[in-house]
Amino acid sequence: MPEPAVPAALTRFNSEPVEQVEDVLQAINAAPRFATEVAVGRPYPDVDTLVRRVEQVSRALPWEEVAIALTAHPRIGDRVTGSSTEARSSRREQHGMADADAELKAAVLAGNRAYEERFHHVFLVRAAGRSAEEMLAELHRRLANDVDVERVEVTGQLAEITALRVRRLMENGAP
């Protein structure tokens, strides 16, 4: 049985200069060591292996690096403008907020404020595939976490978001 063809995007990812690959990865996850650790693991034999490595590296980031990555993420419910990779991804991923009514949007905004007062960083949740109601429920649930538990949850959410974005990058024929 012949081996499946390697997608063109993965072939480019595996062969581009390390600086170019790091730039692409840094736009997906701004943690300083993330891009380098994923780039030095090349070549990846398939997209699934790449995505597993992306999640592994993301989950192993120290909190200080996760905190840096958080600075690149907008608040859930914010109107994201611009043409950066982060802005385009956030608009696509937060699609569930687009149809929320004014009351629900106000509740998310209030929840964001309460979360930021409690944890001193933006609420991060994998928004892709979630409705506004689901994101608000998750926000309320996580407000009850202590700081250490919340940091573990944030790191996990960052890993999920990063993996989704890298998979999308490979599916869309980039970089």
N, C-alpha and C positions, 0 to 999 in steps of 0.2 A: 504494500500500500504506500503510495507516494506521500511524502511529508507535505503538510499544508504550506502554501506560499506565505512568505513573510510579507506583511503589508508594507507598501512603499514608504509610509510614514515612519515605520519602525526601522526600515533599512536606512533612511536618512538620519534618524535619531542616533542610530548606532555608528554612523560614519561621519557625521558633521564634526567640525572642530569642537573641542571640549568647551571653549568659551561661548560658542553659539548655543550649545545644548544647555549650558548653565543659565544663560540669559532666558531661554524659554522656560526652564524649570523654575527659575526665580520668580517669574511672572505668575506662576501657579501656586507656589508656596514660598513666601518671603523669608522663611527661617534661614539664617546665613549658611549653615552647613548642609541643608537639605539638598540643594542643587549639586553641590560637589560630590556628596556621597552617592547620589543616584547616577551622576554622570560617570564616575570612575568605575561603576559596575558594568559598564558596557563592554561587549555587546550583549544584548538581551535576545534570547532565542525566539521569544514570542511576546505578545502584548500582555498576556496573563502574568508572565514572570516579571515583566517590568512593573506592572501594577502592584503585584505582591511586594516587590522591593520598595516601591514608593510608599506603600502603607507601612512597611516595616521601619523604614527610615523615619517617617513622620511620627510614628508611635514612640520611637526611641529618643525623640528630641528632648533636651532638657527644657524645663519650664521657661527659662530666659529666652530661648529661641522661639518657643511657641508664642510667647508674649510679643516678640518682634513680628511674627507672622500675623498675629491678630491685628496689628496696626494697618495692614493692607485690606482688611475686611470691613465692609460697610455694615451699619446696623441693619438688622432685619426690619424691613418696612421702609427704609430710606429710599428716596428716589435716587438711583445711581445714574450719574451722567459720565460722559467721557467715552473714549474709544480704547482704553487700555484693556489688556487681557482680563484683568480683575473685574473691571466695570462690565465688560460684555458677559463674562461668566456669571457675575452676581445678578445681572438683569435676567438671564436665562434661568438661573437656579431659584430665584425668588418669585418666579411666575405665580406661585400660589398666593402671593400677597396682592397681585394685580386686581383680583376680583373681590377683595375684602371690602366690606362696607366701612363707612366712616367710624362707626362705633368700634368695630374690630381693630381697625388701624390705630385708633386712639388707645385701645387697650394694649396693643403691642408696643406703642410708643411709651406708655406708662411703665410697662413691664421692662422695657429696655433701660429706662432711667433707674428703676429699682435694682435691676441686675448690676448695672454699672456702679451704682453707689455701694452695693454689697461686695462686688468682686474686683472693681477697679479696672475692668476691661470690657470690651464689647461682648455681647452674647453671641456665641458662635454655635450654629446648628446647621447640619446638612439640610438645606432648604429644598433641594431637588426632590420632587415627588411628594412633598408635604403641602398640605393646605395651610392657610393662615391660621385656622383653628388649631391644627395639630402643632404648629410652631408656637403658638401662644400657650398651649397646654404644656409643651416641653419647657418653655421658659418658666412657667409657674412651678413646675415640678423641680426644676434645677435650682430655683431660688432657695429651696430648703436644704440644698447640699452644704456641707462645710467646704472650706477652701480647698483642702487636699482632694476630696472627692470630685469637686468641680474641675479642678485642674486635669484630673484623669479624663473626665468626660469631654472637656474642651480639646484635649490632645487627640482623643478618639474621633471627635467630629472633624478636626483638622485633617486627620488621616483619611477619613471617608471622603471629604470634599476634594482633597488632593488626588486621591485615586480616581474619583469620577472625572475630574478635569483632565488627568493624564489619559485615561481611556478615551475620552471625547477627542482629545488631541490626536490620538492614533487613528480613531475612526474617521476623523474629518480630513485626513491626509496631510496634517501638519507634522513637524514644523516646516 
